[in-house]
Amino acid sequence: MIVMVAETPLKAFLRWSRLVLLSNGLALLGYCAYVVVDAWWFQGSEARRLQSLIEGARARRADLRYVKVPGPPSQPEAMMMHGLVGRIDIARLGVSVMVLEGFDGKTLRRGAGHIPGTALPGQAGNVGISAHRDTFFRPLRNIRAGDVISVTTLDGQYQYKVETTKVVSSKDVSVLAATGSEVLTLVTCYPFYYVGAAPERFVVRAVRF
């Protein structure tokens, strides 16, 4: 004879709690996997697009030697057309990330973002670029004075040498102030291993050479 024991409310609650927690855990793992794969795919796609645009610009410049045709758009115009600023590389740290215009959540999830209102690479002024501390700009924790930062755009490649690093309040926007020289400012959240919304910003200042 089989005796059926009724499930107590506590046991039922615990069982459903385990199912809910398991489901939520799997959902979070799935989302994390999606974010990683999406960023990886996007970086590869944008790298190929940048190379294609650069080659197209070179071909148009070559045509100008023989035929009077409208030249390629200036970098600001090209950026407005394609939303792609270029690629930033820091060889010593193994950093290579595509830079897009803007720094909204979706942009920074997929790459680095050019901060609107700041100069563009190759222009006089302060070029501001931001990225997340736990993804693309995590290696910045090891950056040091003298490191070379290369920025590749539709107009060419520009090189900057790191001069200083510092930590500022998240409300301090003076680090993005315009300058008379060609300066590159990289910004990411700080501390690098902080859990939650970080209260400060890690700032790298480099000068074109």
Backbone as CSV, one residue per row, in Angstrom:
resi,resn,N_x,N_y,N_z,CA_x,CA_y,CA_z,C_x,C_y,C_z
1,MET,0.842,-1.186,0.000,0.000,0.000,0.000,0.887,1.249,0.000
2,ILE,0.648,2.170,-0.923,1.434,3.399,-1.039,0.705,4.526,-0.324
3,VAL,1.441,5.175,0.555,0.855,6.284,1.306,1.343,7.597,0.696
4,MET,0.443,8.442,0.230,0.781,9.731,-0.357,0.877,10.767,0.758
5,VAL,2.029,11.431,0.818,2.226,12.471,1.820,2.021,13.821,1.155
6,ALA,1.116,14.587,1.686,0.823,15.906,1.113,2.019,16.837,1.278
7,GLU,2.290,17.608,0.245,3.398,18.566,0.282,3.016,19.754,1.155
8,THR,3.864,20.062,2.078,3.575,21.191,2.964,3.781,22.499,2.198
9,PRO,3.149,23.581,2.636,3.324,24.891,1.981,4.784,25.318,1.920
10,LEU,5.553,25.032,2.973,6.957,25.419,2.999,7.749,24.692,1.924
11,LYS,7.500,23.368,1.812,8.208,22.594,0.792,7.831,23.061,-0.611
12,ALA,6.565,23.366,-0.803,6.122,23.857,-2.110,6.795,25.180,-2.448
13,PHE,6.873,26.053,-1.441,7.521,27.357,-1.643,8.994,27.187,-1.996
14,LEU,9.685,26.309,-1.280,11.101,26.084,-1.545,11.319,25.496,-2.932
15,ARG,10.440,24.569,-3.320,10.577,23.945,-4.639,10.397,24.974,-5.748
16,TRP,9.363,25.807,-5.624,9.138,26.827,-6.642,10.222,27.900,-6.616
17,SER,10.750,28.180,-5.447,11.843,29.155,-5.349,13.069,28.659,-6.093
18,ARG,13.374,27.363,-5.943,14.514,26.798,-6.649,14.321,26.873,-8.156
19,LEU,13.098,26.594,-8.608,12.812,26.662,-10.042,12.955,28.081,-10.573
20,VAL,12.453,29.046,-9.784,12.549,30.445,-10.214,13.998,30.903,-10.272
21,LEU,14.767,30.554,-9.238,16.176,30.941,-9.205,16.956,30.290,-10.335
22,LEU,16.655,29.019,-10.599,17.325,28.320,-11.696,16.993,28.974,-13.029
23,SER,15.724,29.294,-13.229,15.296,29.935,-14.477,15.964,31.290,-14.647
24,ASN,15.990,32.067,-13.551,16.632,33.388,-13.625,18.125,33.260,-13.902
25,GLY,18.761,32.275,-13.276,20.184,32.069,-13.507,20.485,31.711,-14.948
26,LEU,19.669,30.827,-15.515,19.861,30.453,-16.927,19.611,31.636,-17.846
27,ALA,18.605,32.443,-17.504,18.308,33.623,-18.323,19.472,34.614,-18.296
28,LEU,20.062,34.818,-17.119,21.196,35.737,-16.999,22.409,35.214,-17.763
29,LEU,22.650,33.905,-17.656,23.755,33.315,-18.404,23.541,33.471,-19.905
30,GLY,22.300,33.271,-20.333,21.983,33.433,-21.747,22.192,34.857,-22.213
31,TYR,21.783,35.822,-21.374,21.959,37.225,-21.742,23.438,37.591,-21.803
32,CYS,24.213,37.119,-20.828,25.647,37.395,-20.830,26.311,36.827,-22.076
33,ALA,25.920,35.622,-22.445,26.477,35.000,-23.650,26.102,35.813,-24.886
34,TYR,24.856,36.297,-24.919,24.408,37.112,-26.052,25.222,38.397,-26.152
35,VAL,25.453,39.061,-25.007,26.205,40.313,-24.994,27.624,40.101,-25.513
36,VAL,28.274,39.033,-25.054,29.645,38.746,-25.477,29.705,38.446,-26.972
37,VAL,28.817,37.594,-27.449,28.813,37.218,-28.865,28.449,38.403,-29.743
38,ASP,27.454,39.181,-29.315,27.042,40.354,-30.091,28.188,41.353,-30.209
39,ALA,28.897,41.617,-29.105,30.015,42.559,-29.139,31.131,42.040,-30.035
40,TRP,31.433,40.738,-29.934,32.480,40.135,-30.765,32.121,40.235,-32.246
41,TRP,30.880,39.900,-32.576,30.450,39.967,-33.980,30.464,41.405,-34.475
42,PHE,29.995,42.316,-33.664,29.923,43.719,-34.059,31.315,44.294,-34.294
43,GLN,32.271,43.971,-33.412,33.625,44.466,-33.582,34.220,43.990,-34.913
44,GLY,34.029,42.718,-35.230,34.537,42.198,-36.496,33.876,42.843,-37.689
45,SER,32.557,43.021,-37.618,31.807,43.633,-38.712,32.236,45.077,-38.943
46,GLU,32.392,45.844,-37.852,32.788,47.250,-37.983,34.229,47.379,-38.447
47,ALA,35.099,46.457,-38.046,36.488,46.490,-38.506,36.542,46.297,-40.019
48,ARG,35.741,45.376,-40.520,35.710,45.160,-41.969,35.105,46.361,-42.690
49,ARG,34.095,46.973,-42.070,33.470,48.145,-42.686,34.441,49.319,-42.734
50,LEU,35.212,49.509,-41.674,36.197,50.589,-41.664,37.228,50.381,-42.761
51,GLN,37.721,49.144,-42.889,38.709,48.861,-43.916,38.143,49.116,-45.302
52,SER,36.884,48.738,-45.515,36.245,48.961,-46.808,36.100,50.449,-47.101
53,LEU,35.727,51.221,-46.111,35.580,52.663,-46.289,36.927,53.333,-46.566
54,ILE,37.970,52.859,-45.865,39.310,53.418,-46.085,39.773,53.135,-47.499
55,GLU,39.560,51.904,-47.957,39.966,51.554,-49.317,39.187,52.347,-50.347
56,GLY,37.895,52.560,-50.084,37.082,53.367,-51.001,37.572,54.803,-51.054
57,ALA,37.943,55.360,-49.895,38.451,56.730,-49.852,39.776,56.836,-50.610
58,ARG,40.633,55.818,-50.473,41.910,55.827,-51.188,41.682,55.795,-52.694
59,ALA,40.716,54.989,-53.131,40.424,54.884,-54.562,39.921,56.214,-55.108
60,ARG,39.062,56.901,-54.322,38.552,58.188,-54.780,39.654,59.237,-54.841
61,ARG,40.573,59.180,-53.886,41.689,60.128,-53.907,42.572,59.870,-55.127
62,ALA,42.759,58.596,-55.487,43.553,58.259,-56.669,42.884,58.787,-57.927
63,ASP,41.549,58.730,-57.984,40.827,59.229,-59.146,41.031,60.726,-59.321
64,LEU,41.228,61.441,-58.236,41.385,62.890,-58.308,42.644,63.290,-59.075
65,ARG,43.587,62.362,-59.200,44.821,62.681,-59.920,44.577,62.811,-61.417
66,TYR,43.505,62.176,-61.901,43.280,62.127,-63.341,41.985,62.815,-63.783
67,VAL,40.983,62.772,-62.940,39.683,63.319,-63.319,39.177,64.212,-62.205
68,LYS,38.554,65.317,-62.571,37.962,66.196,-61.570,36.617,65.638,-61.128
69,VAL,36.618,64.988,-60.011,35.390,64.441,-59.452,35.287,64.928,-58.010
70,PRO,34.077,64.962,-57.456,33.941,65.378,-56.056,34.786,64.504,-55.143
71,GLY,35.540,65.113,-54.268,36.406,64.374,-53.367,35.618,63.650,-52.298
72,PRO,36.296,62.802,-51.560,35.627,62.079,-50.476,35.161,63.051,-49.409
73,PRO,34.119,62.733,-48.698,33.639,63.636,-47.662,34.669,63.796,-46.564
74,SER,34.625,64.938,-45.893,35.531,65.145,-44.774,35.180,64.143,-43.683
75,GLN,36.092,63.994,-42.739,35.845,63.009,-41.687,34.550,63.260,-40.930
76,PRO,34.237,64.530,-40.535,32.961,64.747,-39.838,31.760,64.328,-40.667
77,GLU,31.808,64.618,-41.992,30.699,64.233,-42.865,30.602,62.711,-42.977
78,ALA,31.755,62.065,-43.114,31.758,60.605,-43.214,31.237,59.984,-41.932
79,MET,31.617,60.573,-40.810,31.152,60.049,-39.536,29.637,60.154,-39.441
80,MET,29.072,61.278,-39.882,27.634,61.452,-39.843,26.946,60.432,-40.736
81,MET,27.613,60.082,-41.865,27.028,59.135,-42.810,27.057,57.711,-42.263
82,HIS,28.142,57.347,-41.610,28.350,55.952,-41.251,28.272,55.676,-39.749
83,GLY,28.343,56.718,-38.912,28.311,56.515,-37.468,29.565,55.854,-36.939
84,LEU,30.582,55.736,-37.784,31.818,55.042,-37.419,32.956,56.048,-37.392
85,VAL,33.578,56.215,-36.234,34.682,57.161,-36.102,36.002,56.512,-36.496
86,GLY,36.225,55.285,-36.061,37.469,54.605,-36.404,37.789,53.482,-35.447
87,ARG,39.078,53.265,-35.211,39.533,52.197,-34.322,40.668,52.725,-33.456
88,ILE,40.641,52.360,-32.193,41.704,52.756,-31.274,42.519,51.525,-30.903
89,ASP,43.855,51.664,-30.956,44.764,50.559,-30.653,45.811,51.017,-29.641
90,ILE,46.028,50.187,-28.632,47.137,50.390,-27.688,47.905,49.075,-27.679
91,ALA,48.949,49.016,-28.495,49.649,47.752,-28.750,50.169,47.102,-27.474
92,ARG,50.780,47.861,-26.586,51.379,47.255,-25.392,50.353,46.574,-24.499
93,LEU,49.120,47.091,-24.504,48.073,46.529,-23.658,47.175,45.540,-24.398
94,GLY,47.398,45.384,-25.699,46.564,44.471,-26.476,45.161,45.002,-26.709
95,VAL,45.016,46.323,-26.675,43.702,46.939,-26.892,43.502,47.237,-28.369
96,SER,42.366,46.832,-28.906,41.970,47.168,-30.272,40.448,47.169,-30.305
97,VAL,39.859,48.346,-30.384,38.404,48.445,-30.285,37.884,49.512,-31.241
98,MET,36.750,49.213,-31.852,36.122,50.142,-32.768,35.469,51.277,-31.986
99,VAL,35.514,52.470,-32.573,34.962,53.663,-31.929,33.794,54.178,-32.756
100,LEU,32.645,54.320,-32.100,31.442,54.823,-32.756,31.082,56.181,-32.180
101,GLU,30.247,56.917,-32.877,29.797,58.204,-32.376,28.736,57.999,-31.298
102,GLY,28.902,58.703,-30.160,27.943,58.598,-29.070,28.430,57.671,-27.972
103,PHE,27.813,57.784,-26.798,28.205,56.905,-25.690,26.984,56.446,-24.903
104,ASP,25.930,56.098,-25.642,24.738,55.535,-25.014,25.010,54.074,-24.643
105,GLY,24.060,53.469,-23.945,24.246,52.114,-23.446,24.544,51.096,-24.529
106,LYS,23.819,51.144,-25.635,24.021,50.162,-26.709,25.388,50.327,-27.346
107,THR,25.807,51.578,-27.559,27.104,51.837,-28.178,28.233,51.298,-27.311
108,LEU,28.196,51.601,-26.008,29.272,51.166,-25.119,29.233,49.668,-24.854
109,ARG,28.093,49.040,-25.073,28.032,47.587,-24.936,28.767,46.908,-26.088
110,ARG,28.809,47.599,-27.232,29.407,46.998,-28.423,30.813,47.505,-28.728
111,GLY,31.202,48.633,-28.167,32.520,49.185,-28.467,32.799,50.415,-27.639
112,ALA,33.705,51.254,-28.139,34.015,52.522,-27.485,33.203,53.618,-28.157
113,GLY,32.949,54.705,-27.417,32.136,55.777,-27.964,32.854,57.111,-27.972
114,HIS,32.770,57.807,-29.112,33.290,59.173,-29.191,32.292,60.095,-28.513
115,ILE,32.758,60.892,-27.570,31.879,61.757,-26.793,31.479,62.969,-27.629
116,PRO,30.180,63.125,-27.931,29.721,64.256,-28.752,30.148,65.592,-28.145
117,GLY,30.504,66.513,-29.029,30.924,67.826,-28.577,32.420,67.959,-28.423
118,THR,33.141,66.829,-28.431,34.599,66.884,-28.368,35.152,66.793,-29.791
119,ALA,36.434,67.120,-29.931,37.060,67.117,-31.261,37.121,65.705,-31.835
120,LEU,37.388,65.636,-33.117,37.610,64.361,-33.791,39.099,64.151,-33.998
121,PRO,39.543,62.906,-34.098,40.973,62.645,-34.323,41.481,63.412,-35.539
122,GLY,42.641,64.047,-35.375,43.211,64.830,-36.458,42.845,66.295,-36.399
123,GLN,41.912,66.647,-35.527,41.518,68.039,-35.367,42.163,68.615,-34.117
124,ALA,42.362,69.937,-34.124,42.851,70.606,-32.923,41.754,70.558,-31.874
125,GLY,42.118,70.253,-30.647,41.130,70.162,-29.589,41.283,68.888,-28.793
126,ASN,40.271,68.582,-28.019,40.296,67.454,-27.097,39.368,66.350,-27.601
127,VAL,39.943,65.239,-28.021,39.169,64.092,-28.505,38.789,63.229,-27.300
128,GLY,37.498,63.123,-27.013,37.042,62.332,-25.875,36.480,60.985,-26.305
129,ILE,36.998,59.906,-25.741,36.531,58.557,-26.053,36.281,57.805,-24.751
130,SER,35.128,57.144,-24.676,34.739,56.438,-23.456,34.416,54.978,-23.768
131,ALA,34.635,54.110,-22.769,34.253,52.695,-22.892,34.133,52.114,-21.484
132,HIS,33.510,50.947,-21.384,33.283,50.328,-20.082,34.581,49.810,-19.468
133,ARG,34.662,49.918,-18.153,35.844,49.473,-17.414,35.943,47.953,-17.327
134,ASP,34.797,47.271,-17.492,34.812,45.816,-17.343,34.843,45.084,-18.675
135,THR,34.997,45.837,-19.775,35.117,45.187,-21.086,36.301,45.787,-21.847
136,PHE,36.031,46.676,-22.780,37.056,47.152,-23.708,38.158,47.984,-23.059
137,PHE,37.830,48.744,-22.010,38.859,49.579,-21.377,39.392,48.985,-20.068
138,ARG,39.116,47.731,-19.794,39.671,47.092,-18.598,41.207,47.160,-18.589
139,PRO,41.888,46.963,-19.745,43.358,47.013,-19.736,43.936,48.378,-19.359
140,LEU,43.131,49.434,-19.357,43.667,50.753,-19.028,44.212,50.808,-17.606
141,ARG,43.848,49.858,-16.764,44.363,49.860,-15.397,45.885,49.699,-15.392
142,ASN,46.445,49.200,-16.510,47.896,48.987,-16.597,48.590,49.986,-17.515
143,ILE,47.889,51.001,-17.965,48.497,51.970,-18.878,49.486,52.840,-18.114
144,ARG,50.470,53.365,-18.835,51.466,54.203,-18.169,51.962,55.280,-19.121
145,ALA,52.589,56.287,-18.548,53.115,57.388,-19.348,54.092,56.852,-20.392
146,GLY,53.983,57.383,-21.603,54.851,56.947,-22.693,54.211,55.935,-23.616
147,ASP,53.119,55.299,-23.183,52.413,54.359,-24.060,51.870,55.091,-25.279
148,VAL,51.889,54.409,-26.420,51.411,55.002,-27.669,49.997,54.513,-27.975
149,ILE,49.126,55.455,-28.268,47.744,55.150,-28.635,47.549,55.543,-30.092
150,SER,47.142,54.587,-30.921,46.898,54.855,-32.344,45.400,54.911,-32.604
151,VAL,44.979,55.894,-33.371,43.576,56.015,-33.755,43.504,56.027,-35.275
152,THR,42.874,55.008,-35.848,42.728,54.891,-37.292,41.346,55.370,-37.710
153,THR,41.300,56.313,-38.661,40.041,56.861,-39.145,40.005,56.801,-40.667
154,LEU,38.944,57.343,-41.248,38.835,57.376,-42.703,39.903,58.259,-43.320
155,ASP,40.399,59.226,-42.561,41.393,60.162,-43.083,42.833,59.732,-42.840
156,GLY,43.036,58.690,-42.068,44.393,58.249,-41.795,44.563,57.793,-40.362
157,GLN,45.806,57.609,-39.974,46.116,57.141,-38.624,46.810,58.244,-37.841
158,TYR,46.369,58.423,-36.601,46.933,59.445,-35.733,47.486,58.761,-34.485
159,GLN,48.636,59.239,-34.043,49.275,58.638,-32.878,49.401,59.648,-31.738
160,TYR,49.112,59.153,-30.554,49.165,59.977,-29.353,50.035,59.273,-28.310
161,LYS,50.763,60.062,-27.537,51.589,59.501,-26.470,50.987,59.877,-25.117
162,VAL,50.819,58.862,-24.258,50.227,59.090,-22.943,51.140,59.973,-22.101
163,GLU,50.552,61.020,-21.522,51.301,61.914,-20.635,50.931,61.697,-19.173
164,THR,49.624,61.613,-18.891,49.195,61.502,-17.497,47.956,60.620,-17.376
165,THR,47.744,60.124,-16.163,46.493,59.449,-15.812,46.051,60.020,-14.464
166,LYS,44.742,60.058,-14.246,44.251,60.529,-12.953,42.831,60.025,-12.727
167,VAL,42.399,60.109,-11.489,41.055,59.711,-11.100,40.293,60.957,-10.679
168,VAL,39.083,61.128,-11.241,38.274,62.304,-10.941,36.861,61.864,-10.563
169,SER,36.099,62.798,-10.052,34.697,62.534,-9.741,33.907,62.283,-11.020
170,SER,32.847,61.509,-10.911,32.011,61.228,-12.086,31.345,62.495,-12.625
171,LYS,31.307,63.539,-11.804,30.679,64.799,-12.214,31.673,65.792,-12.801
172,ASP,32.940,65.447,-12.792,33.981,66.348,-13.278,34.118,66.224,-14.796
173,VAL,33.611,67.217,-15.515,33.690,67.195,-16.980,34.810,68.092,-17.496
174,SER,35.578,68.683,-16.577,36.648,69.587,-16.999,37.719,68.854,-17.804
175,VAL,37.821,67.521,-17.626,38.832,66.753,-18.362,38.544,66.728,-19.857
176,LEU,37.320,67.113,-20.241,36.942,67.122,-21.661,36.967,68.525,-22.250
177,ALA,37.470,69.489,-21.485,37.512,70.874,-21.961,38.373,70.983,-23.214
178,ALA,37.983,71.870,-24.119,38.712,72.071,-25.367,40.111,72.604,-25.098
179,THR,41.025,72.241,-25.970,42.410,72.710,-25.864,42.851,73.248,-27.216
180,GLY,43.967,73.963,-27.220,44.479,74.494,-28.478,45.321,73.493,-29.240
181,SER,45.746,72.433,-28.572,46.567,71.409,-29.216,45.732,70.160,-29.469
182,GLU,46.351,69.163,-30.097,45.644,67.911,-30.386,45.841,66.940,-29.219
183,VAL,44.767,66.752,-28.458,44.810,65.941,-27.245,43.780,64.830,-27.331
184,LEU,44.103,63.668,-26.786,43.185,62.540,-26.714,42.932,62.224,-25.246
185,THR,41.655,62.130,-24.862,41.288,61.807,-23.485,40.432,60.544,-23.470
186,LEU,40.918,59.517,-22.777,40.168,58.279,-22.618,39.535,58.287,-21.230
187,VAL,38.270,57.914,-21.176,37.530,57.955,-19.909,36.827,56.621,-19.672
188,THR,36.956,56.098,-18.456,36.221,54.896,-18.080,35.900,54.970,-16.585
189,CYS,34.982,54.140,-16.144,34.576,54.168,-14.737,35.688,53.638,-13.835
190,TYR,35.658,54.063,-12.590,36.670,53.679,-11.608,36.028,53.590,-10.228
191,PRO,36.450,52.657,-9.377,37.505,51.644,-9.538,37.141,50.568,-10.573
192,PHE,38.149,49.920,-11.104,37.933,48.946,-12.169,37.138,47.731,-11.704
193,TYR,37.290,47.339,-10.439,36.605,46.149,-9.946,35.462,46.495,-9.007
194,TYR,34.954,47.699,-9.109,33.851,48.144,-8.265,32.561,47.450,-8.690
195,VAL,31.770,47.032,-7.733,30.486,46.387,-8.028,29.391,47.447,-7.994
196,GLY,28.687,47.600,-9.121,27.638,48.612,-9.196,28.122,49.840,-9.949
197,ALA,27.358,50.925,-9.816,27.694,52.165,-10.508,28.904,52.815,-9.837
198,ALA,30.026,52.858,-10.539,31.258,53.394,-9.965,31.146,54.895,-9.731
199,PRO,31.677,55.383,-8.617,31.540,56.797,-8.265,32.566,57.719,-8.909
200,GLU,33.615,57.139,-9.524,34.685,57.981,-10.077,34.995,57.590,-11.520
201,ARG,35.892,58.372,-12.118,36.293,58.119,-13.500,37.814,58.079,-13.591
202,PHE,38.317,57.122,-14.366,39.740,57.010,-14.639,39.997,57.695,-15.967
203,VAL,40.926,58.638,-15.975,41.141,59.477,-17.157,42.573,59.353,-17.654
204,VAL,42.723,59.098,-18.928,44.037,59.025,-19.579,44.162,60.209,-20.524
205,ARG,45.225,60.974,-20.357,45.451,62.130,-21.243,46.683,61.847,-22.107
206,ALA,46.511,61.951,-23.440,47.606,61.716,-24.378,47.663,62.857,-25.381
207,VAL,48.863,63.131,-25.888,49.081,64.238,-26.825,49.597,63.686,-28.137
208,ARG,49.099,64.233,-29.233,49.528,63.762,-30.557,50.990,64.125,-30.808
209,PHE,51.686,63.198,-31.451,53.086,63.471,-31.785,53.360,63.093,-33.237
